[in-house]
Amino acid sequence: MAEQKGAAGTGVREEDHTDLREPEMFRVILHNDHYTTMDFVVEVLRKVFRKNLPEATKIMLDVHQKGRGHVGLYSYDIARTKVAQVASLAREAEFPLKCTMEKA
């Protein structure tokens, strides 16, 4: 702690350290349904998550075969934004594609 003089000359103690922590991370997950096309899922993975074609195809196949696919690990705000972007694109294309996030 450092002691500093205030405007009136009184001694004021102020903490001069900051407690920094790593942000909590969240998994973003795509869920399978029987209506969304595989091509649309790949398009979303490339557009929203910046995945290359082989990686997007692998994730899409996980979603199709396993029922869900792990897309990435992000801080809360970024994960929430990506989930909202997927929902918006799916709604525009009239697909029921579901994207969620969970604490890592």
CNS distance restraints for C-alpha pairs under 8 A (distance, minus, plus):
assign (resid   1 and name CA) (resid  13 and name CA) 6.79 0.50 0.50
assign (resid   1 and name CA) (resid  14 and name CA) 6.14 0.50 0.50
assign (resid   1 and name CA) (resid  15 and name CA) 5.03 0.50 0.50
assign (resid   1 and name CA) (resid  16 and name CA) 6.08 0.50 0.50
assign (resid   1 and name CA) (resid  17 and name CA) 7.90 0.50 0.50
assign (resid   2 and name CA) (resid  13 and name CA) 6.08 0.50 0.50
assign (resid   2 and name CA) (resid  14 and name CA) 5.93 0.50 0.50
assign (resid   2 and name CA) (resid  15 and name CA) 6.63 0.50 0.50
assign (resid   2 and name CA) (resid  16 and name CA) 6.70 0.50 0.50
assign (resid   3 and name CA) (resid  11 and name CA) 6.51 0.50 0.50
assign (resid   3 and name CA) (resid  12 and name CA) 5.89 0.50 0.50
assign (resid   3 and name CA) (resid  13 and name CA) 4.71 0.50 0.50
assign (resid   3 and name CA) (resid  14 and name CA) 6.49 0.50 0.50
assign (resid   4 and name CA) (resid  11 and name CA) 5.97 0.50 0.50
assign (resid   4 and name CA) (resid  12 and name CA) 5.47 0.50 0.50
assign (resid   4 and name CA) (resid  13 and name CA) 6.30 0.50 0.50
assign (resid   4 and name CA) (resid  14 and name CA) 7.37 0.50 0.50
assign (resid   5 and name CA) (resid   9 and name CA) 5.36 0.50 0.50
assign (resid   5 and name CA) (resid  10 and name CA) 5.66 0.50 0.50
assign (resid   5 and name CA) (resid  11 and name CA) 4.90 0.50 0.50
assign (resid   5 and name CA) (resid  12 and name CA) 6.00 0.50 0.50
assign (resid   6 and name CA) (resid  10 and name CA) 5.33 0.50 0.50
assign (resid   6 and name CA) (resid  11 and name CA) 6.27 0.50 0.50
assign (resid   6 and name CA) (resid  12 and name CA) 6.23 0.50 0.50
assign (resid  23 and name CA) (resid  75 and name CA) 6.24 0.50 0.50
assign (resid  23 and name CA) (resid  76 and name CA) 7.89 0.50 0.50
assign (resid  24 and name CA) (resid  75 and name CA) 6.08 0.50 0.50
assign (resid  24 and name CA) (resid  76 and name CA) 6.86 0.50 0.50
assign (resid  24 and name CA) (resid 103 and name CA) 7.54 0.50 0.50
assign (resid  24 and name CA) (resid 104 and name CA) 7.78 0.50 0.50
assign (resid  25 and name CA) (resid  73 and name CA) 6.29 0.50 0.50
assign (resid  25 and name CA) (resid  74 and name CA) 5.38 0.50 0.50
assign (resid  25 and name CA) (resid  75 and name CA) 4.65 0.50 0.50
assign (resid  25 and name CA) (resid  76 and name CA) 6.32 0.50 0.50
assign (resid  25 and name CA) (resid 103 and name CA) 6.24 0.50 0.50
assign (resid  25 and name CA) (resid 104 and name CA) 5.61 0.50 0.50
assign (resid  26 and name CA) (resid  73 and name CA) 5.50 0.50 0.50
assign (resid  26 and name CA) (resid  74 and name CA) 5.33 0.50 0.50
assign (resid  26 and name CA) (resid  75 and name CA) 5.94 0.50 0.50
assign (resid  26 and name CA) (resid  76 and name CA) 6.07 0.50 0.50
assign (resid  26 and name CA) (resid  79 and name CA) 6.51 0.50 0.50
assign (resid  26 and name CA) (resid 101 and name CA) 6.07 0.50 0.50
assign (resid  26 and name CA) (resid 102 and name CA) 5.31 0.50 0.50
assign (resid  26 and name CA) (resid 103 and name CA) 4.42 0.50 0.50
assign (resid  26 and name CA) (resid 104 and name CA) 4.91 0.50 0.50
assign (resid  27 and name CA) (resid  70 and name CA) 6.87 0.50 0.50
assign (resid  27 and name CA) (resid  71 and name CA) 7.31 0.50 0.50
assign (resid  27 and name CA) (resid  72 and name CA) 5.78 0.50 0.50
assign (resid  27 and name CA) (resid  73 and name CA) 4.63 0.50 0.50
assign (resid  27 and name CA) (resid  74 and name CA) 6.53 0.50 0.50
assign (resid  27 and name CA) (resid  79 and name CA) 7.45 0.50 0.50
assign (resid  27 and name CA) (resid 101 and name CA) 5.33 0.50 0.50
assign (resid  27 and name CA) (resid 102 and name CA) 5.27 0.50 0.50
assign (resid  27 and name CA) (resid 103 and name CA) 6.24 0.50 0.50
assign (resid  27 and name CA) (resid 104 and name CA) 5.67 0.50 0.50
assign (resid  28 and name CA) (resid  70 and name CA) 6.16 0.50 0.50
assign (resid  28 and name CA) (resid  71 and name CA) 5.47 0.50 0.50
assign (resid  28 and name CA) (resid  72 and name CA) 5.50 0.50 0.50
assign (resid  28 and name CA) (resid  73 and name CA) 6.36 0.50 0.50
assign (resid  28 and name CA) (resid  74 and name CA) 7.52 0.50 0.50
assign (resid  28 and name CA) (resid  79 and name CA) 6.29 0.50 0.50
assign (resid  28 and name CA) (resid  83 and name CA) 7.29 0.50 0.50
assign (resid  28 and name CA) (resid  99 and name CA) 7.04 0.50 0.50
assign (resid  28 and name CA) (resid 100 and name CA) 5.79 0.50 0.50
assign (resid  28 and name CA) (resid 101 and name CA) 4.43 0.50 0.50
assign (resid  28 and name CA) (resid 102 and name CA) 6.76 0.50 0.50
assign (resid  29 and name CA) (resid  68 and name CA) 6.55 0.50 0.50
assign (resid  29 and name CA) (resid  69 and name CA) 5.53 0.50 0.50
assign (resid  29 and name CA) (resid  70 and name CA) 4.71 0.50 0.50
assign (resid  29 and name CA) (resid  71 and name CA) 5.56 0.50 0.50
assign (resid  29 and name CA) (resid  72 and name CA) 7.60 0.50 0.50
assign (resid  29 and name CA) (resid  99 and name CA) 5.59 0.50 0.50
assign (resid  29 and name CA) (resid 100 and name CA) 5.30 0.50 0.50
assign (resid  29 and name CA) (resid 101 and name CA) 6.00 0.50 0.50
assign (resid  29 and name CA) (resid 102 and name CA) 8.00 0.50 0.50
assign (resid  30 and name CA) (resid  63 and name CA) 6.56 0.50 0.50
assign (resid  30 and name CA) (resid  68 and name CA) 5.48 0.50 0.50
assign (resid  30 and name CA) (resid  69 and name CA) 5.32 0.50 0.50
assign (resid  30 and name CA) (resid  70 and name CA) 6.72 0.50 0.50
assign (resid  30 and name CA) (resid  71 and name CA) 6.96 0.50 0.50
assign (resid  30 and name CA) (resid  97 and name CA) 7.52 0.50 0.50
assign (resid  30 and name CA) (resid  98 and name CA) 5.97 0.50 0.50
assign (resid  30 and name CA) (resid  99 and name CA) 4.51 0.50 0.50
assign (resid  30 and name CA) (resid 100 and name CA) 6.59 0.50 0.50
assign (resid  31 and name CA) (resid  63 and name CA) 6.03 0.50 0.50
assign (resid  31 and name CA) (resid  67 and name CA) 5.88 0.50 0.50
assign (resid  31 and name CA) (resid  68 and name CA) 4.36 0.50 0.50
assign (resid  31 and name CA) (resid  69 and name CA) 6.66 0.50 0.50
assign (resid  31 and name CA) (resid  97 and name CA) 6.88 0.50 0.50
assign (resid  31 and name CA) (resid  98 and name CA) 5.37 0.50 0.50
assign (resid  31 and name CA) (resid  99 and name CA) 6.16 0.50 0.50
assign (resid  31 and name CA) (resid 100 and name CA) 7.95 0.50 0.50
assign (resid  32 and name CA) (resid  63 and name CA) 5.36 0.50 0.50
assign (resid  32 and name CA) (resid  64 and name CA) 5.75 0.50 0.50
assign (resid  32 and name CA) (resid  67 and name CA) 4.85 0.50 0.50
assign (resid  32 and name CA) (resid  68 and name CA) 5.73 0.50 0.50
assign (resid  32 and name CA) (resid  97 and name CA) 7.23 0.50 0.50
assign (resid  32 and name CA) (resid  98 and name CA) 7.49 0.50 0.50
assign (resid  33 and name CA) (resid  67 and name CA) 7.92 0.50 0.50
assign (resid  33 and name CA) (resid  96 and name CA) 7.22 0.50 0.50
assign (resid  33 and name CA) (resid  97 and name CA) 6.74 0.50 0.50
assign (resid  35 and name CA) (resid  95 and name CA) 6.69 0.50 0.50
assign (resid  35 and name CA) (resid  96 and name CA) 7.04 0.50 0.50
assign (resid  36 and name CA) (resid  40 and name CA) 6.82 0.50 0.50
assign (resid  36 and name CA) (resid  41 and name CA) 7.25 0.50 0.50
assign (resid  36 and name CA) (resid  95 and name CA) 5.32 0.50 0.50
assign (resid  36 and name CA) (resid  96 and name CA) 6.48 0.50 0.50
assign (resid  36 and name CA) (resid  97 and name CA) 6.05 0.50 0.50
assign (resid  37 and name CA) (resid  41 and name CA) 6.52 0.50 0.50
assign (resid  38 and name CA) (resid  42 and name CA) 6.31 0.50 0.50
assign (resid  38 and name CA) (resid  60 and name CA) 6.63 0.50 0.50
assign (resid  38 and name CA) (resid  64 and name CA) 7.97 0.50 0.50
assign (resid  39 and name CA) (resid  43 and name CA) 6.15 0.50 0.50
assign (resid  40 and name CA) (resid  44 and name CA) 6.16 0.50 0.50
assign (resid  41 and name CA) (resid  45 and name CA) 6.19 0.50 0.50
assign (resid  41 and name CA) (resid  60 and name CA) 6.21 0.50 0.50
assign (resid  42 and name CA) (resid  46 and name CA) 6.18 0.50 0.50
assign (resid  42 and name CA) (resid  53 and name CA) 7.52 0.50 0.50
assign (resid  42 and name CA) (resid  56 and name CA) 5.35 0.50 0.50
assign (resid  42 and name CA) (resid  57 and name CA) 6.07 0.50 0.50
assign (resid  42 and name CA) (resid  60 and name CA) 6.21 0.50 0.50
assign (resid  43 and name CA) (resid  47 and name CA) 5.99 0.50 0.50
assign (resid  44 and name CA) (resid  48 and name CA) 5.61 0.50 0.50
assign (resid  44 and name CA) (resid  49 and name CA) 7.34 0.50 0.50
assign (resid  44 and name CA) (resid  86 and name CA) 6.84 0.50 0.50
assign (resid  44 and name CA) (resid  89 and name CA) 7.66 0.50 0.50
assign (resid  45 and name CA) (resid  49 and name CA) 5.11 0.50 0.50
assign (resid  45 and name CA) (resid  50 and name CA) 6.51 0.50 0.50
assign (resid  45 and name CA) (resid  51 and name CA) 5.80 0.50 0.50
assign (resid  45 and name CA) (resid  56 and name CA) 5.58 0.50 0.50
assign (resid  45 and name CA) (resid  71 and name CA) 7.85 0.50 0.50
assign (resid  46 and name CA) (resid  50 and name CA) 4.64 0.50 0.50
assign (resid  46 and name CA) (resid  51 and name CA) 4.62 0.50 0.50
assign (resid  46 and name CA) (resid  52 and name CA) 6.20 0.50 0.50
assign (resid  46 and name CA) (resid  53 and name CA) 7.09 0.50 0.50
assign (resid  46 and name CA) (resid  56 and name CA) 6.42 0.50 0.50
assign (resid  47 and name CA) (resid  51 and name CA) 7.63 0.50 0.50
assign (resid  48 and name CA) (resid  82 and name CA) 6.63 0.50 0.50
assign (resid  48 and name CA) (resid  85 and name CA) 6.97 0.50 0.50
assign (resid  48 and name CA) (resid  86 and name CA) 7.12 0.50 0.50
assign (resid  49 and name CA) (resid  71 and name CA) 7.65 0.50 0.50
assign (resid  49 and name CA) (resid  72 and name CA) 7.98 0.50 0.50
assign (resid  49 and name CA) (resid  82 and name CA) 7.60 0.50 0.50
assign (resid  51 and name CA) (resid  55 and name CA) 5.95 0.50 0.50
assign (resid  51 and name CA) (resid  56 and name CA) 5.49 0.50 0.50
assign (resid  52 and name CA) (resid  56 and name CA) 5.96 0.50 0.50
assign (resid  53 and name CA) (resid  57 and name CA) 5.97 0.50 0.50
assign (resid  54 and name CA) (resid  58 and name CA) 6.21 0.50 0.50
assign (resid  55 and name CA) (resid  59 and name CA) 6.29 0.50 0.50
assign (resid  56 and name CA) (resid  60 and name CA) 6.07 0.50 0.50
assign (resid  57 and name CA) (resid  61 and name CA) 6.16 0.50 0.50
assign (resid  58 and name CA) (resid  62 and name CA) 6.33 0.50 0.50
assign (resid  59 and name CA) (resid  63 and name CA) 6.27 0.50 0.50
assign (resid  59 and name CA) (resid  69 and name CA) 5.69 0.50 0.50
assign (resid  59 and name CA) (resid  70 and name CA) 7.08 0.50 0.50
assign (resid  59 and name CA) (resid  71 and name CA) 6.87 0.50 0.50
assign (resid  60 and name CA) (resid  64 and name CA) 6.17 0.50 0.50
assign (resid  60 and name CA) (resid  69 and name CA) 7.08 0.50 0.50
assign (resid  61 and name CA) (resid  65 and name CA) 5.85 0.50 0.50
assign (resid  61 and name CA) (resid  66 and name CA) 7.98 0.50 0.50
assign (resid  62 and name CA) (resid  66 and name CA) 5.32 0.50 0.50
assign (resid  62 and name CA) (resid  67 and name CA) 7.06 0.50 0.50
assign (resid  62 and name CA) (resid  68 and name CA) 6.33 0.50 0.50
assign (resid  62 and name CA) (resid  69 and name CA) 5.18 0.50 0.50
assign (resid  63 and name CA) (resid  67 and name CA) 4.91 0.50 0.50
assign (resid  63 and name CA) (resid  68 and name CA) 4.13 0.50 0.50
assign (resid  63 and name CA) (resid  69 and name CA) 4.53 0.50 0.50
assign (resid  64 and name CA) (resid  68 and name CA) 7.17 0.50 0.50
assign (resid  73 and name CA) (resid  79 and name CA) 7.64 0.50 0.50
assign (resid  73 and name CA) (resid 104 and name CA) 7.66 0.50 0.50
assign (resid  74 and name CA) (resid  78 and name CA) 5.92 0.50 0.50
assign (resid  74 and name CA) (resid  79 and name CA) 5.30 0.50 0.50
assign (resid  75 and name CA) (resid  79 and name CA) 6.02 0.50 0.50
assign (resid  76 and name CA) (resid  80 and name CA) 6.02 0.50 0.50
assign (resid  77 and name CA) (resid  81 and name CA) 6.14 0.50 0.50
assign (resid  78 and name CA) (resid  82 and name CA) 6.20 0.50 0.50
assign (resid  79 and name CA) (resid  83 and name CA) 6.19 0.50 0.50
assign (resid  79 and name CA) (resid 101 and name CA) 6.69 0.50 0.50
assign (resid  80 and name CA) (resid  84 and name CA) 6.25 0.50 0.50
assign (resid  80 and name CA) (resid 101 and name CA) 7.31 0.50 0.50
assign (resid  81 and name CA) (resid  85 and name CA) 6.18 0.50 0.50
assign (resid  82 and name CA) (resid  86 and name CA) 6.22 0.50 0.50
assign (resid  83 and name CA) (resid  87 and name CA) 6.27 0.50 0.50
assign (resid  83 and name CA) (resid  99 and name CA) 5.61 0.50 0.50
assign (resid  83 and name CA) (resid 100 and name CA) 6.15 0.50 0.50
assign (resid  83 and name CA) (resid 101 and name CA) 7.24 0.50 0.50
assign (resid  84 and name CA) (resid  88 and name CA) 6.16 0.50 0.50
assign (resid  85 and name CA) (resid  89 and name CA) 6.22 0.50 0.50
assign (resid  86 and name CA) (resid  90 and name CA) 6.03 0.50 0.50
assign (resid  86 and name CA) (resid  97 and name CA) 7.85 0.50 0.50
assign (resid  86 and name CA) (resid  98 and name CA) 7.91 0.50 0.50
assign (resid  86 and name CA) (resid  99 and name CA) 6.66 0.50 0.50
assign (resid  87 and name CA) (resid  91 and name CA) 6.02 0.50 0.50
assign (resid  87 and name CA) (resid  97 and name CA) 7.24 0.50 0.50
assign (resid  87 and name CA) (resid  98 and name CA) 7.02 0.50 0.50
assign (resid  87 and name CA) (resid  99 and name CA) 7.03 0.50 0.50
assign (resid  88 and name CA) (resid  92 and name CA) 6.18 0.50 0.50
assign (resid  89 and name CA) (resid  93 and name CA) 6.23 0.50 0.50
assign (resid  90 and name CA) (resid  94 and name CA) 5.87 0.50 0.50
assign (resid  90 and name CA) (resid  95 and name CA) 4.96 0.50 0.50
assign (resid  90 and name CA) (resid  96 and name CA) 6.36 0.50 0.50
assign (resid  90 and name CA) (resid  97 and name CA) 5.86 0.50 0.50
assign (resid  91 and name CA) (resid  95 and name CA) 6.03 0.50 0.50
assign (resid  91 and name CA) (resid  96 and name CA) 7.17 0.50 0.50
